[in-house]
């Protein structure tokens, strides 16, 4: 398992009974998590609890008045978090293990050459990976179909003091943008994507990961430069095993050589005796 265990401002205090008790800075949240099927002692305290509705969705039950948003730190990066109507907070802390992997790769690359390292970040959400890559010296194209998420990502970049870094923010459908980049002859040294199980683009384009993942990865493989260093796929889709992601990478980019690996991604719970699985990640990369 790829384990994100470098956090200080975030922790999973406990998990079970279909929920997880988390500390986000000074705020403690209790949120649903379908993977936590084992028992958990009833929490003594939390600031807010997300309650699912039997008709779908849900709402927050606030035990005390919380700020509209606040910031948490991961190493030298700062991120704005807030409870949203969809139970999320705007950040997936388990992704820090991927931020570290990509950041380390870019830093090694930049130590060896003055050539630019350009990264395409698809389904880029609020820009955790974008901030990490920008801090490492990469040029980033950040693509997401949701205008609000792109605005949030810009604010996260500013919080980390990275507003002056070479980052382009694009509101677009991922596949259509990739196809235009191919026609323009653009190339990238790194690509990452975090596709949803299903969704719609800004003009109603329908996305289903079972149908769209391989075609998208295949199109993206044509954007990799001769010096390309990595291609990462992250997925939270239930039933999409790490082996599936690894196979997609093998077929789409395996002919380039390098290494391909995949595994679950997760977070330690409490004292670390248990871990919470949080989807899977596949990586193609070259050794530097």
MITI-312702 format. One record per atom (N, C-alpha, C): residue in one letter; x, z, y. Coordinates in steps of 0.001 Angstrom, whole numbers, padded with zeros to 6 digits, always signed. Atoms other than C-alpha are relative to their C-alpha. Example, Ala and Ser with C-alpha at 12.3 -4.5 7.8 and 13.67 -1.06 7.14 Angstrom:
<atoms>
A+000890+000000-001190/A+012300+007800-004500/A+000900+000000+001200/S-000820-000060-001190/S+013670+007140-001060/S-000770+000730+001090/
</atoms>
This chain:
<atoms>
X+000842+000000-001202/X+000000+000000+000000/X+000871+000000+001244/X-000627-000068-001312/X+001097-000742+003560/X-000642+001182+000740/X+000550-001241-000537/X+000680+002723+005102/X+000403+000183+001457/X-000261-000271-001416/X+000363+003350+008845/X+000122+001508+000190/X-000224-001445-000063/X+001924+006789+009050/X+000859+000414+001191/X-000835-000313-001147/X+003674+006661+012436/X-000757+000510+001217/X+000817-000437-001132/X+000825+007930+014622/X+000224+001473+000345/X+000037-001381-000475/X+000916+011095+016735/X-001299+000285+000749/X+001238-000177-000770/X-002166+010534+018935/X-001254-000270-000826/X+001144+000264+000879/X-004386+009614+015982/X+000283+000580-001373/X-000119-000422+001401/X-005026+011131+012564/X-001385+000048-000632/X+001199-000273+000781/X-007634+011207+009845/X+000136+001428-000512/X-000076-001414+000368/X-008230+014928+009505/X-000485+000206-001422/X+000577-000108+001340/X-010382+014565+006402/X-000930-001200-000196/X+000909+001103+000308/X-012592+012005+004655/X-000731+000302-001300/X+000814-000183+001188/X-015364+011984+002072/X-001474-000069+000355/X+001453+000086-000202/X-019132+011796+001610/X-000386-001222+000837/X+000300+001214-000744/X-019006+008286+003093/X+000335+000069+001477/X-000361-000153-001406/X-017468+009482+006369/X+001476+000352+000140/X-001377-000403-000299/X-014105+010106+008027/X+000010+000786+001306/X-000148-000876-001157/X-013187+012858+010483/X+001339-000323+000643/X-001210+000529-000629/X-010678+011507+013005/X+000263+000684+001338/X-000409-000469-001319/X-008712+012768+015984/X+000583-001168+000775/X-000465+001036-000910/X-008276+010254+018798/X+000487+000688+001268/X-000494-000809-001104/X-006032+012074+021238/X-000571+001393-000115/X+000632-001325+000030/X-008028+015199+022096/X-001455-000056-000456/X+001401+000183+000380/X-011347+013797+020842/X-000112-000130-001521/X+000228+000050+001447/X-012628+014345+017287/X-001324-000721-000261/X+001177+000802+000322/X-015057+011762+015910/X-000265+000036-001503/X+000434+000107+001399/X-017020+011672+012651/X-000734-001336-000128/X+000556+001356+000103/X-017723+008073+011623/X-000200-000383-001457/X+000217+000463+001376/X-019086+006315+008522/X+001206-000768-000529/X-000991+000828+000685/X-016642+004864+006008/X-000419-000136-001456/X+000540+000171+001353/X-018015+003359+002782/X+001028+000197-001105/X-001026-000184+001030/X-014660+003707+001001/X+000164+001469-000396/X-000211-001427+000247/X-014690+007523+001202/X-001123+000552-000873/X+001094-000338+000911/X-016858+008111-001858/X+000178+001373-000664/X-000244-001318+000570/X-015304+011453-002885/X-000615+001077+000911/X+000600-001054-000832/X-016632+014835-001623/X+000941+000483+001104/X-000745-000589-001105/X-015525+016412+001656/X-000731+001244+000476/X+000589-001203-000559/X-016091+019892+003054/X-000651-000348+001338/X+000680+000244-001268/X-018584+019868+005928/X+000907+000390+001165/X-000908-000312-001114/X-016518+019665+009135/X-000517+001159+000853/X+000370-001121-000860/X-016486+022792+011293/X-000276-000461+001429/X+000118+000415-001395/X-016194+020817+014519/X+000248-001491+000138/X-000287+001362-000448/X-016407+017316+015985/X-000718-000204+001331/X+000543+000252-001328/X-017165+015920+019444/X-001161-000991-000021/X+001063+000993+000095/X-019380+013031+018359/X-000100-000485-001435/X+000287+000416+001379/X-020990+011794+015141/X-000804-001298+000069/X+000764+001244+000032/X-022070+008214+014511/X-000977+000059-001163/X+001061-000099+001004/X-025394+008267+012667/X-000579-001373-000266/X+000568+001291+000369/X-026471+005176+010799/X-001522+000076-000026/X+001452+000102+000057/X-030076+004028+011073/X-000408-000678-001301/X+000487+000611+001241/X-032090+003149+007979/X-000413-001451+000216/X+000382+001373-000312/X-033132-000051+009760/X+001183-000853+000437/X-001196+000729-000405/X-029531-001066+010511/X+000563+000531+001304/X-000632-000515-001204/X-027035-000160+013183/X+000065+001510-000007/X-000063-001449-000096/X-026972+003394+014453/X+000245+000423+001434/X-000252-000519-001336/X-026160+005617+017398/X+000897+001229-000082/X-000872-001163-000091/X-023774+008330+018533/X-000801+001248+000356/X+000522-001324-000343/X-024787+011979+018553/X+001165+000769+000616/X-001108-000638-000708/X-022545+013560+021200/X-000212+001513+000055/X+000064-001455-000020/X-021836+017266+020800/X+000488+000554+001331/X-000404-000365-001348/X-020167+017393+024202/X+000162-001282+000805/X-000131+001164-000870/X-019873+015069+027168/X+001433-000529-000079/X-001316+000620+000114/X-016989+012661+026608/X+000216-000955+001165/X-000258+001040-001001/X-015257+010428+029121/X-000456-001353-000529/X+000429+001325+000430/X-016439+006831+029067/X+001065-000663-000860/X-001126+000500+000794/X-012987+005882+027757/X+001201+000886+000264/X-001248-000734-000181/X-009556+007413+027317/X+001108-000790-000679/X-001123+000741+000566/X-006088+006302+026250/X+000710+000822-001068/X-000865-000619+000994/X-004004+007029+023188/X+001280-000825-000080/X-001318+000625+000026/X-000353+006203+022612/X+000448-000257-001441/X-000727+000249+001245/X+001444+004553+019714/X+001407-000432+000392/X-001373+000234-000424/X+005181+004777+020322/X+000007-000295+001504/X-000037+000297-001428/X+005664+003000+023688/X-001223-000788+000474/X+001207+000750-000343/X+002223+001340+023659/X-001150+000953+000294/X+001176-000796-000336/X-000976+002673+025209/X-001258-000861-000143/X+001227+000733+000259/X-004510+001683+024256/X-001211+000778+000510/X+001258-000583-000468/X-007915+002296+025789/X-000973+000033-001172/X+000989-000117+001073/X-010474+003605+023298/X-001289+000592+000570/X+001288-000579-000371/X-014156+004434+023600/X-000989-000221-001144/X+001009+000196+001038/X-017110+004898+021234/X-000928-001149+000388/X+000882+001132-000264/X-019022+001622+021015/X-001288+000134-000807/X+001281-000045+000693/X-022554+000967+019831/X+000060-000446-001446/X-000140+000472+001381/X-021202-000484+016581/X+000915+000906-000814/X-000786-001077+000634/X-019398+002767+015536/X+001493-000113+000259/X-001443+000180-000193/X-015978+001314+016456/X+000463+000634+001310/X-000595-000584-001208/X-013602+002585+019136/X+000842-001015+000763/X-000822+001007-000643/X-011846-000678+020043/X+001412-000065-000528/X-001351+000015+000557/X-008764+000006+017926/X-000065+000314-001493/X-000118-000263+001431/X-007906-000123+014225/X+001390+000563-000254/X-001329-000619+000087/X-005032+002387+013806/X+000812-000431-001217/X-000740+000439+001188/X-004161+001135+010307/X+000847-001233+000259/X-000753+001218-000293/X-002914-002083+011896/X+001385+000281+000568/X-001322-000326-000549/X+000087-000227+013338/X+001126-000389-000955/X-001044+000384+000949/X+002003-000964+010132/X+000323-001483+000128/X-000253+001420-000253/X+001580-004682+010859/X+000654-000219+001358/X-000678+000102-001296/X+002497-004217+014520/X+001491+000251-000162/X-001414-000347+000195/X+005745-002577+013413/X+000747-001109-000731/X-000638+001074+000763/X+006488-005330+010898/X+000298-001191+000906/X-000186+001179-000850/X+005978-008147+013410/X+000959+000283+001144/X-000886-000350-001106/X+007707-006334+016234/X+001453+000047-000461/X-001363-000042+000536/X+010747-005660+014071/X+000549-001388-000259/X-000445+001365+000272/X+010886-009304+013044/X+000389-000702+001299/X-000288+000668-001268/X+010713-010569+016630/X+001269+000552+000634/X-001197-000597-000595/X+013355-008121+017817/X+001271-000483-000690/X-001161+000539+000715/X+015760-009270+015084/X+000245-001448+000385/X-000108+001418-000386/X+015044-012895+015959/X+000623-000131+001376/X-000499+000079-001367/X+015689-012290+019648/X+001449+000469+000109/X-001405-000423+000025/X+018977-010558+018804/X+000921-001141-000412/X-000815+001079+000546/X+020173-013738+017088/X-000001-001260+000861/X+000122+001241-000757/X+019025-016414+019535/X-000765+000225+001294/X+000753-000036-001253/X+017742-017036+023045/X-001249-000872-000070/X+001172+000862+000150/X+015095-019412+021681/X-001286+000827+000066/X+001264-000755-000076/X+011478-018381+022377/X-000604+000230-001380/X+000772-000281+001216/X+009385-016789+019650/X-001460+000025+000409/X+001391+000171-000417/X+005819-018005+020131/X-000938+000408-001141/X+000922-000525+001010/X+002967-016258+018308/X-001436-000347+000377/X+001435+000261-000148/X-000647-017340+017853/X-000758+001132-000673/X+000774-001127+000500/X-002959-014341+017463/X-001477-000379+000037/X+001395+000441+000119/X-006409-015417+016189/X-000908+001168-000376/X+000931-001121+000164/X-009491-013156+016169/X+000695+001266+000511/X-000994-000964-000476/X-007255-011027+018347/X-000586+001307+000523/X+000708-001242-000320/X-009865-008399+019332/X+000539+000610+001301/X-000422-000664-001236/X-008566-005846+021878/X+001515+000011+000186/X-001390+000286-000293/X-004946-006883+021532/X+001047+001007-000414/X-001046-000903+000480/X-003105-004189+019588/X+001253-000755-000394/X-001143+000805+000430/X-000873-006790+017952/X+000607-000765+001174/X-000494+000735-001161/X-000622-008766+021197/X+000940+000876+000824/X-000846-000914-000762/X+000782-005723+023002/X+001321+000262-000711/X-001221-000260+000755/X+003270-004974+020231/X+000950-001198+000038/X-000819+001215-000019/X+004493-008578+020133/X+000571-000257+001388/X-000492+000198-001363/X+004749-008827+023926/X+001134+000974+000307/X-001041-001000-000224/X+006784-005610+023992/X+001303-000381-000680/X-001182+000419+000742/X+009173-007160+021456/X+000667-001234+000596/X-000578+001176-000623/X+009754-010231+023626/X-000598-001313-000435/X+000648+001237+000438/X+007394-012741+022021/X-000884-000573+001104/X+001012+000659-000816/X+005289-015291+023886/X-001259-000081-000854/X+001192-000154+000827/X+001715-014734+022717/X-001164-000803+000571/X+001291+000601-000337/X-001446-016834+022729/X-001059+000809-000740/X+000988-000949+000507/X-004331-014401+022254/X-001367-000681+000036/X+001253+000748+000090/X-007561-016038+021015/X-001095+000874-000601/X+001165-000701+000534/X-010937-014360+020580/X-001251-000644+000599/X+001226+000643-000459/X-014495-015654+020875/X-000815+000884+000940/X+000788-000939-000796/X-015779-012530+022666/X+000672+000271+001337/X-000546-000191-001346/X-015247-012423+026421/X+000333+001461+000279/X-000225-001420-000233/X-015566-008631+026483/X+001245+000523-000688/X-001187-000444+000719/X-012851-008158+023866/X+001282-000502+000670/X-001168+000543-000702/X-010461-010417+025766/X+000272+000818+001264/X-000183-000840-001184/X-011054-008369+028929/X+000612+001349-000382/X-000533-001276+000503/X-010377-005181+026953/X+001490-000161-000349/X-001397+000261+000368/X-007143-006713+025603/X+000889-000087+001243/X-000768+000088-001242/X-005979-007526+029138/X+000252+001395+000572/X-000155-001363-000497/X-006595-003919+030147/X+000984+000798-000848/X-000970-000675+000863/X-004653-002673+027114/X+001426-000416+000338/X-001326+000476-000365/X-001716-004849+028088/X+000466+000681+001288/X-000343-000665-001256/X-001815-003367+031585/X+000334+001471-000231/X-000260-001408+000286/X-001981+000189+030202/X+001405+000217-000543/X-001347-000094+000575/X+001276-000485+028337/X+001076-000546+000933/X-000973+000520-000957/X+002938-001934+031448/X+000529-001367-000374/X-000439+001295+000517/X+003070-005412+029908/X-000721-001180+000653/X+000786+001061-000639/X+000910-007413+032317/X+000842-001195+000420/X-000865+001093-000458/X+003910-009488+033419/X+000594-000808-001148/X-000558+000693+001158/X+004728-010633+029882/X-000730-001331-000228/X+000602+001333+000200/X+004062-014254+028771/X-001098+000002-001065/X+001157-000039+000898/X+000611-013814+027220/X-001111-000849+000607/X+001146+000807-000402/X-002181-016398+027437/X-001233+000510-000738/X+001237-000473+000593/X-005720-015170+026845/X-001005-001148-000028/X+000894+001132+000207/X-008137-017735+025411/X-001312+000500-000619/X+001314-000290+000585/X-011894-017321+024808/X-000469-001282-000677/X+000304+001245+000714/X-012655-019862+022089/X-000245+000293-001469/X+000120-000010+001456/X-013604-020529+018484/X+001375-000256-000602/X-001358+000062+000528/X-010470-020040+016375/X+000341-001374-000578/X-000302+001275+000652/X-010688-023212+014282/X+000077-001132+001013/X-000018+001075-000996/X-011526-025464+017223/X+001258+000079+000863/X-001214-000138-000799/X-008628-024034+019227/X+001221-000475-000790/X-001124+000429+000837/X-006204-024552+016318/X+000046-001517-000109/X+000042+001465+000112/X-007341-028155+015913/X+000454-000674+001289/X-000478+000555-001274/X-006767-028813+019619/X+001501+000200+000164/X-001446-000243-000071/X-003329-027235+019422/X+000769-001006-000854/X-000638+001025+000844/X-002484-029625+016578/X+000065-001332+000734/X+000019+001269-000730/X-003536-032615+018673/X+000976+000018+001177/X-000933-000115-001126/X-001428-031295+021545/X+001448+000095-000461/X-001356-000090+000532/X+001594-030979+019250/X+000657+001354+000217/X-000551-001343-000208/X+002014-027240+019874/X+000485+000595-001317/X-000557-000660+001182/X+004079-025159+017470/X+000241+001472+000305/X-000179-001446-000121/X+004497-021459+016819/X+000991+000493-001048/X-000925-000649+000942/X+007121-019267+015207/X-000708+001090-000807/X+000763-001013+000714/X+004525-016702+014144/X-001490-000210+000187/X+001464+000085-000071/X+000799-016727+013357/X-000569+001232-000693/X+000736-001060+000681/X-001522-013852+012581/X-001480-000182+000258/X+001455+000104-000147/X-005245-013664+012051/X-000672+001173-000687/X+000793-001106+000533/X-007847-010989+011414/X-001456-000457-000046/X+001338+000607-000018/X-010943-013028+010522/X-001081+000948-000492/X+001115-000823+000457/X-014316-011304+010194/X-000613-000576-001276/X+000700+000490+001188/X-016449-011573+007085/X-000950-001127+000376/X+000861+001052-000539/X-018932-013584+009123/X-000148+000241+001495/X+000164-000134-001441/X-019674-014231+012751/X-000326-001347+000621/X+000302+001222-000752/X-020403-016781+015448/X+000991-000173+001140/X-000880+000315-001109/X-018180-018526+017944/X-000751+000028+001313/X+000622-000101-001328/X-018859-018663+021708/X-001140-000981+000227/X+001110+000952-000147/X-021181-021683+021304/X-000838-000064-001271/X+000873-000100+001160/X-022869-020558+018085/X+000590-000462-001314/X-000626+000442+001248/X-020354-021791+015505/X-000085+001115-001045/X+000155-000993+001054/X-021015-020041+012188/X+001280+000119-000801/X-001212-000254+000782/X-018110-018435+010314/X-000340+000871-001196/X+000058-000821+001207/X-018094-017168+006717/X+001375-000068-000640/X-001397-000025+000409/X-014731-016059+005398/X+000226-000708-001332/X-000183+000638+001302/X-015292-017321+001842/X+000130-001517+000147/X-000035+001447-000210/X-015822-020846+003175/X+001083-000413+000992/X-000855+000414-001098/X-013604-020806+006223/X+001444+000414-000055/X-001361-000536-000051/X-010454-018872+005376/X+001055-001031-000345/X-001061+000933+000375/X-008454-021476+003482/X+000097-001192+000949/X-000136+001102-000959/X-009350-024410+005777/X+000688+000413+001294/X-000639-000462-001234/X-008315-022336+008786/X+001495+000236-000213/X-001415-000249+000277/X-005040-021186+007206/X+000746-001314-000186/X-000630+001298+000214/X-004292-024743+006128/X+000260-000713+001326/X-000177+000605-001320/X-004846-026044+009668/X+001111+000723+000767/X-001018-000778-000710/X-002698-023222+011068/X+001409-000296-000518/X-001328+000251+000571/X+000157-024034+008683/X+000675-001199+000659/X-000553+001165-000678/X+000581-027341+010524/X+000560+000335+001384/X-000509-000426-001296/X+001328-025377+013701/X+001323+000761-000097/X-001239-000751+000167/X+004330-023556+012231/X+001199-000883+000315/X-001207+000746-000354/X+007638-024691+013707/X+001011+000078-001136/X-001050-000031+001033/X+010775-025350+011656/X+000703+001354-000034/X-000609-001329-000049/X+011996-021898+012767/X-001015+001112-000227/X+001064-000997+000161/X+008732-020148+011872/X+000469+001178-000844/X-000458-001207+000675/X+009228-016559+010778/X-001039+000743-000798/X+001012-000740+000762/X+005903-015120+009653/X-001391-000579+000202/X+001428+000332-000033/X+002239-015745+008908/X-000710+001172-000661/X+000709-001169+000509/X-000009-012697+008495/X-001499-000245-000015/X+001461+000022+000097/X-003617-012546+007300/X-000460+001414-000302/X+000588-001308+000261/X-005578-009332+007544/X-001488-000179-000265/X+001419+000138+000325/X-009031-008859+006021/X-000622+001353-000310/X+000797-001181+000328/X-011654-006129+005901/X-001192-000354-000882/X+001133+000459+000789/X-014013-008167+003733/X-000013+000654-001376/X+000132-000642+001311/X-015220-006158+000736/X+000009-001059-001098/X-000064+000932+001113/X-014330-007937-002480/X+001077-001060+000138/X-001088+000954-000179/X-011579-010089-000976/X+001310+000719-000326/X-001148-000752+000499/X-008652-008787-003030/X+001300-000473+000642/X-001306+000420-000511/X-005020-008815-001830/X+000543-001236-000699/X-000476+001178+000737/X-004289-011373-004562/X-000607-001279+000548/X+000629+001185-000583/X-006779-013786-002985/X+000748-000424+001258/X-000727+000311-001232/X-004994-013561+000358/X+001390-000542-000321/X-001327+000491+000395/X-001622-013995-001341/X-000080-001428-000526/X+000149+001350+000533/X-002878-017068-003195/X-000237-001024+001110/X+000246+000892-001138/X-004165-018609+000045/X+001317-000329+000703/X-001287+000228-000653/X-000738-018163+001624/X+000929-000842-000874/X-000854+000784+000898/X+001037-019549-001453/X-000348-001476+000054/X+000425+001397-000001/X-001024-022714-001440/X+000248-000649+001358/X-000064+000584-001348/X-000981-023210+002333/X+001411-000081+000563/X-001323-000021-000632/X+002588-022255+003278/X+001144+000268-000975/X-001041-000331+000974/X+004454-021497+000052/X+001100-001040-000104/X-001010+001065+000112/X+006249-024863+000126/X+001124+000169+001018/X-001030-000237-001001/X+008214-023605+003135/X+001074+000966-000477/X-000938-001012+000476/X+010059-021085+000993/X-000387+001359+000540/X+000287-001337-000502/X+010359-017511+002230/X-000631+000885-001051/X+000608-000976+000904/X+008579-014530+000716/X-001485+000138+000314/X+001430-000237-000157/X+004887-013893+000150/X-000353+001283-000736/X+000414-001253+000627/X+003426-010474-000517/X-001360+000395+000571/X+001292-000490-000486/X+000081-008719-000154/X-000286+001346-000630/X+000349-001321+000509/X-001356-005266-000606/X-001145+000556+000831/X+000942-000743-000818/X-003969-002837+000596/X+000724+000535+001227/X-000521-000646-001192/X-003505-001378+004045/X-000769+001301+000168/X+000703-001268-000043/X-004307+002249+004720/X+000605+001031+000929/X-000386-001121-000852/X-003974+005560+006524/X+000054+001277-000831/X-000016-001298+000694/X-002944+009015+005283/X-001160+000870+000454/X+001079-000932-000305/X-005666+011650+005133/X+000576+001411-000002/X-000429-001386-000078/X-004841+015153+006297/X+001463+000180-000320/X-001389-000306+000358/X-001705+016392+004579/X+000680-001138-000759/X-000616+001157+000629/X-001102+012986+003013/X-000161-000074-001502/X+000200+000057+001441/X-002182+013797-000539/X-000959-001126-000386/X+000912+001124+000204/X-004934+011191-000203/X+000242-001042+001076/X-000076+001071-000983/X-004951+007831+001553/X-001339-000724+000047/X+001248+000732-000173/X-007876+005879+002955/X+000306-001487+000055/X-000220+001446-000058/X-007852+002153+002111/X-000794-000629+001128/X+000629+000629-001178/X-008653-000054+005109/X+000194-001507-000050/X-000141+001438+000123/X-008780-003627+003869/X+001315-000394-000633/X-001233+000495+000607/X-005835-005767+002842/X+000729-000919+000970/X-000853+000858-000821/X-002973-007739+004362/X+000859-000873-000902/X-000939+000906+000660/X-001021-010781+003184/X+001031-000463+001006/X-001093+000380-000894/X+002359-011742+004628/X+000849-001103-000630/X-001066+000958+000302/X+004477-014860+004442/X+001064+000189+001072/X-001044-000196-000993/X+007857-014389+006089/X+001349-000465-000548/X-001373+000356+000353/X+011470-015479+006104/X+000900+001205+000225/X-001020-001043-000211/X+014413-013131+005749/X+000898-000421+001145/X-000919+000274-001097/X+016547-012909+008879/X+001375+000583-000297/
</atoms>
